[in-house]
Amino acid sequence: MALHIENAEVEALARELAECTGETPDRAVRAALERTLAFVRTAERRRELRAYVEALQERVAAATVLDDRTDDE
């Protein structure tokens, strides 16, 4: 699937990014998309891990105490 940019502002941003990085517009846009996607994937993974840890904490907190001796005993 080819991507055809019809928005003049988006095209101008792509060209400016390419000029700043010394890349072709295609390569600059690809690199920017890859960085953004990696950031989004990492953020999603963090949310998943946080939810997993919170659920685990709830399970541990609700667990029955099998040995109620103090640390000194």
GUPA-625509 format. One record per atom (N, C-alpha, C, CB): y, x, z; residue in one letter; atom name; residue number from 0. Coordinates in Angstrom, 1 decimal, decimal comma, padded with zeros to 4 digits. Atoms other than C-alpha are relative to their C-alpha. Glycine has a CB too. Layout:
<sites>
{c2=Y | c1=X | c3=Z | aa=A | at=CA | i=NUM}
...
</sites>
This chain:
<sites>
{c2=-001,2 | c1=000,8 | c3=000,0 | aa=M | at=N | i=0}
{c2=000,0 | c1=000,0 | c3=000,0 | aa=M | at=CA | i=0}
{c2=001,2 | c1=000,9 | c3=000,0 | aa=M | at=C | i=0}
{c2=000,0 | c1=-001,0 | c3=001,2 | aa=M | at=CB | i=0}
{c2=-001,2 | c1=-000,7 | c3=000,0 | aa=A | at=N | i=1}
{c2=003,3 | c1=001,4 | c3=-001,0 | aa=A | at=CA | i=1}
{c2=001,1 | c1=-000,7 | c3=000,8 | aa=A | at=C | i=1}
{c2=000,5 | c1=000,2 | c3=-001,5 | aa=A | at=CB | i=1}
{c2=-001,1 | c1=000,6 | c3=-000,8 | aa=L | at=N | i=2}
{c2=006,4 | c1=000,9 | c3=001,2 | aa=L | at=CA | i=2}
{c2=001,3 | c1=000,2 | c3=-000,9 | aa=L | at=C | i=2}
{c2=000,1 | c1=000,7 | c3=001,4 | aa=L | at=CB | i=2}
{c2=-001,3 | c1=-000,1 | c3=000,8 | aa=H | at=N | i=3}
{c2=009,6 | c1=000,1 | c3=-000,7 | aa=H | at=CA | i=3}
{c2=001,1 | c1=-000,5 | c3=000,9 | aa=H | at=C | i=3}
{c2=-000,1 | c1=-000,9 | c3=-001,3 | aa=H | at=CB | i=3}
{c2=-001,1 | c1=000,3 | c3=-000,9 | aa=I | at=N | i=4}
{c2=012,7 | c1=000,2 | c3=001,4 | aa=I | at=CA | i=4}
{c2=001,2 | c1=-000,6 | c3=-000,8 | aa=I | at=C | i=4}
{c2=000,5 | c1=001,3 | c3=000,8 | aa=I | at=CB | i=4}
{c2=-001,1 | c1=000,7 | c3=000,7 | aa=E | at=N | i=5}
{c2=015,3 | c1=-002,3 | c3=000,3 | aa=E | at=CA | i=5}
{c2=001,3 | c1=-000,1 | c3=000,8 | aa=E | at=C | i=5}
{c2=-000,4 | c1=-001,4 | c3=-000,4 | aa=E | at=CB | i=5}
{c2=-001,1 | c1=000,0 | c3=-000,9 | aa=N | at=N | i=6}
{c2=017,6 | c1=-002,0 | c3=003,3 | aa=N | at=CA | i=6}
{c2=000,8 | c1=001,3 | c3=-000,1 | aa=N | at=C | i=6}
{c2=-000,5 | c1=-000,2 | c3=001,5 | aa=N | at=CB | i=6}
{c2=-000,9 | c1=-001,2 | c3=000,3 | aa=A | at=N | i=7}
{c2=020,5 | c1=000,4 | c3=002,5 | aa=A | at=CA | i=7}
{c2=000,1 | c1=000,8 | c3=001,3 | aa=A | at=C | i=7}
{c2=001,3 | c1=-000,4 | c3=-000,6 | aa=A | at=CB | i=7}
{c2=-000,2 | c1=-000,7 | c3=-001,3 | aa=E | at=N | i=8}
{c2=021,0 | c1=001,3 | c3=006,2 | aa=E | at=CA | i=8}
{c2=-001,3 | c1=000,8 | c3=000,3 | aa=E | at=C | i=8}
{c2=000,3 | c1=-001,0 | c3=001,1 | aa=E | at=CB | i=8}
{c2=001,3 | c1=-000,7 | c3=-000,2 | aa=V | at=N | i=9}
{c2=017,3 | c1=002,2 | c3=006,6 | aa=V | at=CA | i=9}
{c2=-000,2 | c1=001,2 | c3=-000,9 | aa=V | at=C | i=9}
{c2=-001,2 | c1=-001,0 | c3=-000,1 | aa=V | at=CB | i=9}
{c2=000,1 | c1=-001,0 | c3=000,9 | aa=E | at=N | i=10}
{c2=017,3 | c1=004,2 | c3=003,5 | aa=E | at=CA | i=10}
{c2=001,0 | c1=001,2 | c3=000,3 | aa=E | at=C | i=10}
{c2=000,3 | c1=-000,5 | c3=-001,4 | aa=E | at=CB | i=10}
{c2=-001,0 | c1=-001,1 | c3=-000,4 | aa=A | at=N | i=11}
{c2=020,5 | c1=006,1 | c3=004,6 | aa=A | at=CA | i=11}
{c2=-000,5 | c1=000,7 | c3=001,3 | aa=A | at=C | i=11}
{c2=001,4 | c1=-000,7 | c3=000,3 | aa=A | at=CB | i=11}
{c2=000,5 | c1=-000,6 | c3=-001,2 | aa=L | at=N | i=12}
{c2=018,9 | c1=006,8 | c3=008,0 | aa=L | at=CA | i=12}
{c2=-001,2 | c1=001,0 | c3=-000,4 | aa=L | at=C | i=12}
{c2=-000,5 | c1=-001,0 | c3=001,0 | aa=L | at=CB | i=12}
{c2=001,1 | c1=-000,8 | c3=000,4 | aa=A | at=N | i=13}
{c2=015,8 | c1=008,1 | c3=006,3 | aa=A | at=CA | i=13}
{c2=000,5 | c1=001,3 | c3=-000,7 | aa=A | at=C | i=13}
{c2=-001,0 | c1=-000,8 | c3=-001,0 | aa=A | at=CB | i=13}
{c2=-000,6 | c1=-001,2 | c3=000,7 | aa=R | at=N | i=14}
{c2=017,9 | c1=010,4 | c3=004,1 | aa=R | at=CA | i=14}
{c2=000,6 | c1=001,0 | c3=000,9 | aa=R | at=C | i=14}
{c2=000,9 | c1=-000,4 | c3=-001,1 | aa=R | at=CB | i=14}
{c2=-000,7 | c1=-000,8 | c3=-001,0 | aa=E | at=N | i=15}
{c2=019,9 | c1=011,6 | c3=007,0 | aa=E | at=CA | i=15}
{c2=-001,0 | c1=000,8 | c3=000,8 | aa=E | at=C | i=15}
{c2=000,9 | c1=-000,8 | c3=000,9 | aa=E | at=CB | i=15}
{c2=001,0 | c1=-000,7 | c3=-000,8 | aa=L | at=N | i=16}
{c2=016,8 | c1=012,4 | c3=009,0 | aa=L | at=CA | i=16}
{c2=-000,6 | c1=001,1 | c3=-000,8 | aa=L | at=C | i=16}
{c2=-001,1 | c1=-001,0 | c3=000,4 | aa=L | at=CB | i=16}
{c2=000,5 | c1=-001,1 | c3=000,9 | aa=A | at=N | i=17}
{c2=015,4 | c1=014,3 | c3=006,0 | aa=A | at=CA | i=17}
{c2=000,9 | c1=001,2 | c3=-000,1 | aa=A | at=C | i=17}
{c2=-000,3 | c1=-000,6 | c3=-001,4 | aa=A | at=CB | i=17}
{c2=-000,9 | c1=-001,1 | c3=000,1 | aa=E | at=N | i=18}
{c2=018,5 | c1=016,3 | c3=005,7 | aa=E | at=CA | i=18}
{c2=000,0 | c1=000,9 | c3=001,3 | aa=E | at=C | i=18}
{c2=001,4 | c1=-000,5 | c3=-000,3 | aa=E | at=CB | i=18}
{c2=000,0 | c1=-000,7 | c3=-001,3 | aa=C | at=N | i=19}
{c2=018,5 | c1=017,2 | c3=009,4 | aa=C | at=CA | i=19}
{c2=-001,2 | c1=000,8 | c3=000,2 | aa=C | at=C | i=19}
{c2=000,2 | c1=-001,0 | c3=001,1 | aa=C | at=CB | i=19}
{c2=001,2 | c1=-000,7 | c3=-000,2 | aa=T | at=N | i=20}
{c2=014,9 | c1=018,2 | c3=009,4 | aa=T | at=CA | i=20}
{c2=-000,5 | c1=000,9 | c3=-001,1 | aa=T | at=C | i=20}
{c2=-001,1 | c1=-001,0 | c3=000,2 | aa=T | at=CB | i=20}
{c2=000,4 | c1=-000,9 | c3=001,1 | aa=G | at=N | i=21}
{c2=014,7 | c1=019,9 | c3=006,0 | aa=G | at=CA | i=21}
{c2=-001,2 | c1=-000,5 | c3=-000,7 | aa=G | at=C | i=21}
{c2=-000,1 | c1=001,4 | c3=000,4 | aa=G | at=CB | i=21}
{c2=001,2 | c1=000,6 | c3=000,6 | aa=E | at=N | i=22}
{c2=011,9 | c1=017,6 | c3=005,0 | aa=E | at=CA | i=22}
{c2=000,4 | c1=-001,0 | c3=-001,2 | aa=E | at=C | i=22}
{c2=-000,9 | c1=-000,8 | c3=001,0 | aa=E | at=CB | i=22}
{c2=-000,2 | c1=001,1 | c3=001,0 | aa=T | at=N | i=23}
{c2=011,5 | c1=015,1 | c3=002,1 | aa=T | at=CA | i=23}
{c2=000,2 | c1=-001,3 | c3=000,8 | aa=T | at=C | i=23}
{c2=-001,2 | c1=-000,1 | c3=-001,0 | aa=T | at=CB | i=23}
{c2=-000,1 | c1=001,3 | c3=-000,7 | aa=P | at=N | i=24}
{c2=012,5 | c1=011,6 | c3=003,0 | aa=P | at=CA | i=24}
{c2=-001,3 | c1=-000,6 | c3=000,4 | aa=P | at=C | i=24}
{c2=000,8 | c1=-001,0 | c3=-000,8 | aa=P | at=CB | i=24}
{c2=001,4 | c1=000,6 | c3=-000,3 | aa=D | at=N | i=25}
{c2=008,8 | c1=010,5 | c3=002,8 | aa=D | at=CA | i=25}
{c2=-000,6 | c1=000,7 | c3=001,3 | aa=D | at=C | i=25}
{c2=-000,9 | c1=000,2 | c3=-001,2 | aa=D | at=CB | i=25}
{c2=000,6 | c1=-000,7 | c3=-001,1 | aa=R | at=N | i=26}
{c2=007,7 | c1=013,3 | c3=005,2 | aa=R | at=CA | i=26}
{c2=000,8 | c1=-000,2 | c3=001,3 | aa=R | at=C | i=26}
{c2=000,0 | c1=001,5 | c3=-000,3 | aa=R | at=CB | i=26}
{c2=-000,8 | c1=000,3 | c3=-001,2 | aa=A | at=N | i=27}
{c2=010,6 | c1=012,7 | c3=007,6 | aa=A | at=CA | i=27}
{c2=-000,3 | c1=-001,4 | c3=000,6 | aa=A | at=C | i=27}
{c2=001,5 | c1=000,1 | c3=-000,3 | aa=A | at=CB | i=27}
{c2=000,3 | c1=001,3 | c3=-000,4 | aa=V | at=N | i=28}
{c2=009,9 | c1=009,0 | c3=007,8 | aa=V | at=CA | i=28}
{c2=-001,5 | c1=000,0 | c3=000,6 | aa=V | at=C | i=28}
{c2=000,1 | c1=-001,0 | c3=-001,1 | aa=V | at=CB | i=28}
{c2=001,4 | c1=-000,1 | c3=-000,5 | aa=R | at=N | i=29}
{c2=006,1 | c1=009,7 | c3=008,2 | aa=R | at=CA | i=29}
{c2=000,0 | c1=000,6 | c3=001,4 | aa=R | at=C | i=29}
{c2=-000,9 | c1=000,8 | c3=-000,9 | aa=R | at=CB | i=29}
{c2=000,0 | c1=-000,7 | c3=-001,3 | aa=A | at=N | i=30}
{c2=006,8 | c1=012,2 | c3=011,1 | aa=A | at=CA | i=30}
{c2=000,6 | c1=-000,9 | c3=001,1 | aa=A | at=C | i=30}
{c2=000,7 | c1=001,3 | c3=-000,1 | aa=A | at=CB | i=30}
{c2=-000,6 | c1=000,9 | c3=-001,0 | aa=A | at=N | i=31}
{c2=009,1 | c1=009,7 | c3=012,8 | aa=A | at=CA | i=31}
{c2=-000,9 | c1=-001,1 | c3=000,4 | aa=A | at=C | i=31}
{c2=001,3 | c1=-000,5 | c3=-000,6 | aa=A | at=CB | i=31}
{c2=000,9 | c1=001,1 | c3=-000,3 | aa=L | at=N | i=32}
{c2=006,6 | c1=006,9 | c3=012,5 | aa=L | at=CA | i=32}
{c2=-001,2 | c1=000,5 | c3=000,9 | aa=L | at=C | i=32}
{c2=-000,5 | c1=-000,6 | c3=-001,3 | aa=L | at=CB | i=32}
{c2=001,1 | c1=-000,6 | c3=-000,8 | aa=E | at=N | i=33}
{c2=003,8 | c1=009,2 | c3=013,9 | aa=E | at=CA | i=33}
{c2=000,4 | c1=000,2 | c3=001,4 | aa=E | at=C | i=33}
{c2=-000,5 | c1=001,3 | c3=-000,7 | aa=E | at=CB | i=33}
{c2=-000,4 | c1=-000,2 | c3=-001,4 | aa=R | at=N | i=34}
{c2=005,9 | c1=010,2 | c3=016,9 | aa=R | at=CA | i=34}
{c2=000,2 | c1=-001,3 | c3=000,7 | aa=R | at=C | i=34}
{c2=001,4 | c1=000,7 | c3=-000,1 | aa=R | at=CB | i=34}
{c2=-000,2 | c1=001,3 | c3=-000,6 | aa=T | at=N | i=35}
{c2=006,9 | c1=006,6 | c3=017,6 | aa=T | at=CA | i=35}
{c2=-001,4 | c1=-000,7 | c3=000,3 | aa=T | at=C | i=35}
{c2=000,8 | c1=-000,9 | c3=-000,9 | aa=T | at=CB | i=35}
{c2=001,3 | c1=000,6 | c3=-000,3 | aa=L | at=N | i=36}
{c2=003,3 | c1=005,4 | c3=017,3 | aa=L | at=CA | i=36}
{c2=-000,7 | c1=000,7 | c3=001,1 | aa=L | at=C | i=36}
{c2=-000,9 | c1=000,1 | c3=-001,3 | aa=L | at=CB | i=36}
{c2=000,7 | c1=-000,8 | c3=-001,1 | aa=A | at=N | i=37}
{c2=002,0 | c1=008,2 | c3=019,6 | aa=A | at=CA | i=37}
{c2=000,7 | c1=-000,4 | c3=001,3 | aa=A | at=C | i=37}
{c2=000,2 | c1=001,5 | c3=-000,3 | aa=A | at=CB | i=37}
{c2=-000,7 | c1=000,4 | c3=-001,2 | aa=F | at=N | i=38}
{c2=004,7 | c1=007,2 | c3=022,1 | aa=F | at=CA | i=38}
{c2=-000,5 | c1=-001,4 | c3=000,5 | aa=F | at=C | i=38}
{c2=001,5 | c1=000,0 | c3=-000,2 | aa=F | at=CB | i=38}
{c2=000,4 | c1=001,4 | c3=-000,3 | aa=V | at=N | i=39}
{c2=003,7 | c1=003,5 | c3=021,9 | aa=V | at=CA | i=39}
{c2=-001,5 | c1=000,0 | c3=000,5 | aa=V | at=C | i=39}
{c2=000,1 | c1=-000,9 | c3=-001,2 | aa=V | at=CB | i=39}
{c2=001,4 | c1=-000,1 | c3=-000,4 | aa=R | at=N | i=40}
{c2=000,0 | c1=004,3 | c3=022,2 | aa=R | at=CA | i=40}
{c2=-000,1 | c1=000,5 | c3=001,4 | aa=R | at=C | i=40}
{c2=-000,9 | c1=000,8 | c3=-001,0 | aa=R | at=CB | i=40}
{c2=000,0 | c1=-000,6 | c3=-001,3 | aa=T | at=N | i=41}
{c2=000,6 | c1=006,5 | c3=025,2 | aa=T | at=CA | i=41}
{c2=000,5 | c1=-001,0 | c3=001,1 | aa=T | at=C | i=41}
{c2=000,9 | c1=001,3 | c3=000,0 | aa=T | at=CB | i=41}
{c2=-000,5 | c1=001,0 | c3=-000,9 | aa=A | at=N | i=42}
{c2=002,7 | c1=003,8 | c3=026,9 | aa=A | at=CA | i=42}
{c2=-001,1 | c1=-001,1 | c3=000,2 | aa=A | at=C | i=42}
{c2=001,3 | c1=-000,6 | c3=-000,5 | aa=A | at=CB | i=42}
{c2=001,1 | c1=001,1 | c3=-000,1 | aa=E | at=N | i=43}
{c2=-000,1 | c1=001,2 | c3=026,2 | aa=E | at=CA | i=43}
{c2=-001,1 | c1=000,5 | c3=000,9 | aa=E | at=C | i=43}
{c2=-000,5 | c1=-000,4 | c3=-001,3 | aa=E | at=CB | i=43}
{c2=001,1 | c1=-000,6 | c3=-000,7 | aa=R | at=N | i=44}
{c2=-002,7 | c1=003,6 | c3=027,6 | aa=R | at=CA | i=44}
{c2=000,4 | c1=000,1 | c3=001,5 | aa=R | at=C | i=44}
{c2=-000,4 | c1=001,4 | c3=-000,5 | aa=R | at=CB | i=44}
{c2=-000,5 | c1=-000,1 | c3=-001,4 | aa=R | at=N | i=45}
{c2=-000,6 | c1=004,1 | c3=030,8 | aa=R | at=CA | i=45}
{c2=-000,1 | c1=-001,4 | c3=000,6 | aa=R | at=C | i=45}
{c2=001,4 | c1=000,5 | c3=000,0 | aa=R | at=CB | i=45}
{c2=000,0 | c1=001,4 | c3=-000,6 | aa=R | at=N | i=46}
{c2=-000,3 | c1=000,3 | c3=031,3 | aa=R | at=CA | i=46}
{c2=-001,5 | c1=-000,4 | c3=000,3 | aa=R | at=C | i=46}
{c2=000,6 | c1=-001,0 | c3=-001,0 | aa=R | at=CB | i=46}
{c2=001,4 | c1=000,3 | c3=-000,3 | aa=E | at=N | i=47}
{c2=-004,1 | c1=000,0 | c3=030,9 | aa=E | at=CA | i=47}
{c2=-000,6 | c1=000,7 | c3=001,2 | aa=E | at=C | i=47}
{c2=-000,8 | c1=000,3 | c3=-001,3 | aa=E | at=CB | i=47}
{c2=000,5 | c1=-000,8 | c3=-001,2 | aa=L | at=N | i=48}
{c2=-004,8 | c1=002,8 | c3=033,4 | aa=L | at=CA | i=48}
{c2=000,6 | c1=-000,6 | c3=001,3 | aa=L | at=C | i=48}
{c2=000,3 | c1=001,4 | c3=-000,2 | aa=L | at=CB | i=48}
{c2=-000,6 | c1=000,6 | c3=-001,2 | aa=R | at=N | i=49}
{c2=-002,3 | c1=001,3 | c3=035,8 | aa=R | at=CA | i=49}
{c2=-000,7 | c1=-001,3 | c3=000,5 | aa=R | at=C | i=49}
{c2=001,5 | c1=-000,2 | c3=-000,2 | aa=R | at=CB | i=49}
{c2=000,7 | c1=001,3 | c3=-000,3 | aa=A | at=N | i=50}
{c2=-004,0 | c1=-002,1 | c3=035,6 | aa=A | at=CA | i=50}
{c2=-001,3 | c1=000,3 | c3=000,6 | aa=A | at=C | i=50}
{c2=000,0 | c1=-000,9 | c3=-001,2 | aa=A | at=CB | i=50}
{c2=001,4 | c1=-000,3 | c3=-000,5 | aa=Y | at=N | i=51}
{c2=-007,4 | c1=-000,5 | c3=036,1 | aa=Y | at=CA | i=51}
{c2=000,1 | c1=000,5 | c3=001,5 | aa=Y | at=C | i=51}
{c2=-000,6 | c1=001,1 | c3=-000,9 | aa=Y | at=CB | i=51}
{c2=-000,2 | c1=-000,6 | c3=-001,4 | aa=V | at=N | i=52}
{c2=-006,2 | c1=001,5 | c3=039,2 | aa=V | at=CA | i=52}
{c2=000,4 | c1=-001,1 | c3=001,0 | aa=V | at=C | i=52}
{c2=001,0 | c1=001,1 | c3=000,0 | aa=V | at=CB | i=52}
{c2=-000,4 | c1=001,0 | c3=-000,9 | aa=E | at=N | i=53}
{c2=-004,5 | c1=-001,5 | c3=040,7 | aa=E | at=CA | i=53}
{c2=-001,2 | c1=-001,0 | c3=000,3 | aa=E | at=C | i=53}
{c2=001,1 | c1=-000,8 | c3=-000,6 | aa=E | at=CB | i=53}
{c2=001,2 | c1=000,8 | c3=-000,3 | aa=A | at=N | i=54}
{c2=-007,7 | c1=-003,6 | c3=040,3 | aa=A | at=CA | i=54}
{c2=-001,0 | c1=000,7 | c3=000,9 | aa=A | at=C | i=54}
{c2=-000,7 | c1=-000,4 | c3=-001,4 | aa=A | at=CB | i=54}
{c2=000,9 | c1=-000,7 | c3=-000,8 | aa=L | at=N | i=55}
{c2=-009,7 | c1=-000,9 | c3=041,8 | aa=L | at=CA | i=55}
{c2=000,5 | c1=000,1 | c3=001,5 | aa=L | at=C | i=55}
{c2=-000,2 | c1=001,5 | c3=-000,5 | aa=L | at=CB | i=55}
{c2=-000,6 | c1=000,0 | c3=-001,4 | aa=Q | at=N | i=56}
{c2=-007,3 | c1=-000,6 | c3=044,8 | aa=Q | at=CA | i=56}
{c2=-000,3 | c1=-001,4 | c3=000,7 | aa=Q | at=C | i=56}
{c2=001,5 | c1=000,3 | c3=-000,1 | aa=Q | at=CB | i=56}
{c2=000,3 | c1=001,3 | c3=-000,6 | aa=E | at=N | i=57}
{c2=-007,7 | c1=-004,4 | c3=045,3 | aa=E | at=CA | i=57}
{c2=-001,4 | c1=-000,1 | c3=000,4 | aa=E | at=C | i=57}
{c2=000,4 | c1=-001,1 | c3=-001,0 | aa=E | at=CB | i=57}
{c2=001,4 | c1=000,0 | c3=-000,4 | aa=R | at=N | i=58}
{c2=-011,5 | c1=-004,1 | c3=045,3 | aa=R | at=CA | i=58}
{c2=-000,3 | c1=000,8 | c3=001,2 | aa=R | at=C | i=58}
{c2=-000,8 | c1=000,4 | c3=-001,2 | aa=R | at=CB | i=58}
{c2=000,3 | c1=-000,8 | c3=-001,2 | aa=V | at=N | i=59}
{c2=-011,5 | c1=-001,3 | c3=047,8 | aa=V | at=CA | i=59}
{c2=000,6 | c1=-000,6 | c3=001,2 | aa=V | at=C | i=59}
{c2=000,6 | c1=001,4 | c3=-000,3 | aa=V | at=CB | i=59}
{c2=-000,6 | c1=000,7 | c3=-001,1 | aa=A | at=N | i=60}
{c2=-009,0 | c1=-003,1 | c3=050,0 | aa=A | at=CA | i=60}
{c2=-000,8 | c1=-001,2 | c3=000,5 | aa=A | at=C | i=60}
{c2=001,4 | c1=-000,4 | c3=-000,3 | aa=A | at=CB | i=60}
{c2=000,8 | c1=001,2 | c3=-000,4 | aa=A | at=N | i=61}
{c2=-011,2 | c1=-006,2 | c3=050,0 | aa=A | at=CA | i=61}
{c2=-001,4 | c1=000,3 | c3=000,5 | aa=A | at=C | i=61}
{c2=000,0 | c1=-000,9 | c3=-001,2 | aa=A | at=CB | i=61}
{c2=001,4 | c1=-000,3 | c3=-000,4 | aa=A | at=N | i=62}
{c2=-014,4 | c1=-004,3 | c3=050,7 | aa=A | at=CA | i=62}
{c2=-000,3 | c1=-000,1 | c3=001,5 | aa=A | at=C | i=62}
{c2=-000,3 | c1=001,5 | c3=-000,5 | aa=A | at=CB | i=62}
{c2=000,4 | c1=000,2 | c3=-001,4 | aa=T | at=N | i=63}
{c2=-016,3 | c1=-004,9 | c3=053,9 | aa=T | at=CA | i=63}
{c2=-000,1 | c1=001,4 | c3=000,6 | aa=T | at=C | i=63}
{c2=-001,3 | c1=-000,7 | c3=000,1 | aa=T | at=CB | i=63}
{c2=000,1 | c1=-001,2 | c3=-000,8 | aa=V | at=N | i=64}
{c2=-016,0 | c1=-002,1 | c3=056,5 | aa=V | at=CA | i=64}
{c2=-001,4 | c1=000,1 | c3=000,5 | aa=V | at=C | i=64}
{c2=001,1 | c1=000,1 | c3=001,1 | aa=V | at=CB | i=64}
{c2=001,4 | c1=-000,1 | c3=-000,5 | aa=L | at=N | i=65}
{c2=-019,5 | c1=-000,8 | c3=057,1 | aa=L | at=CA | i=65}
{c2=-000,1 | c1=000,9 | c3=001,2 | aa=L | at=C | i=65}
{c2=-000,8 | c1=000,6 | c3=-001,1 | aa=L | at=CB | i=65}
{c2=000,0 | c1=-000,8 | c3=-001,2 | aa=D | at=N | i=66}
{c2=-018,6 | c1=001,8 | c3=059,7 | aa=D | at=CA | i=66}
{c2=001,4 | c1=000,0 | c3=000,6 | aa=D | at=C | i=66}
{c2=-000,4 | c1=001,5 | c3=-000,4 | aa=D | at=CB | i=66}
{c2=-001,4 | c1=000,1 | c3=-000,5 | aa=D | at=N | i=67}
{c2=-015,6 | c1=001,0 | c3=061,9 | aa=D | at=CA | i=67}
{c2=000,3 | c1=001,0 | c3=001,1 | aa=D | at=C | i=67}
{c2=000,1 | c1=-001,4 | c3=000,6 | aa=D | at=CB | i=67}
{c2=-000,3 | c1=-001,0 | c3=-000,9 | aa=R | at=N | i=68}
{c2=-015,7 | c1=004,1 | c3=064,0 | aa=R | at=CA | i=68}
{c2=001,3 | c1=000,7 | c3=-000,4 | aa=R | at=C | i=68}
{c2=-001,2 | c1=001,0 | c3=000,2 | aa=R | at=CB | i=68}
{c2=-001,2 | c1=-000,8 | c3=000,3 | aa=T | at=N | i=69}
{c2=-012,5 | c1=006,2 | c3=064,3 | aa=T | at=CA | i=69}
{c2=-000,5 | c1=001,3 | c3=-000,5 | aa=T | at=C | i=69}
{c2=000,9 | c1=000,1 | c3=001,2 | aa=T | at=CB | i=69}
{c2=000,3 | c1=-001,3 | c3=000,5 | aa=D | at=N | i=70}
{c2=-012,3 | c1=009,6 | c3=062,8 | aa=D | at=CA | i=70}
{c2=-000,5 | c1=000,9 | c3=001,1 | aa=D | at=C | i=70}
{c2=001,2 | c1=000,6 | c3=-000,7 | aa=D | at=CB | i=70}
{c2=000,4 | c1=-000,8 | c3=-001,2 | aa=D | at=N | i=71}
{c2=-012,7 | c1=011,1 | c3=066,3 | aa=D | at=CA | i=71}
{c2=-001,4 | c1=-000,3 | c3=000,5 | aa=D | at=C | i=71}
{c2=001,0 | c1=-000,2 | c3=001,1 | aa=D | at=CB | i=71}
{c2=001,3 | c1=000,3 | c3=-000,5 | aa=E | at=N | i=72}
{c2=-016,0 | c1=009,4 | c3=066,9 | aa=E | at=CA | i=72}
{c2=-001,1 | c1=000,6 | c3=-000,7 | aa=E | at=C | i=72}
{c2=-000,2 | c1=-001,5 | c3=000,0 | aa=E | at=CB | i=72}
</sites>
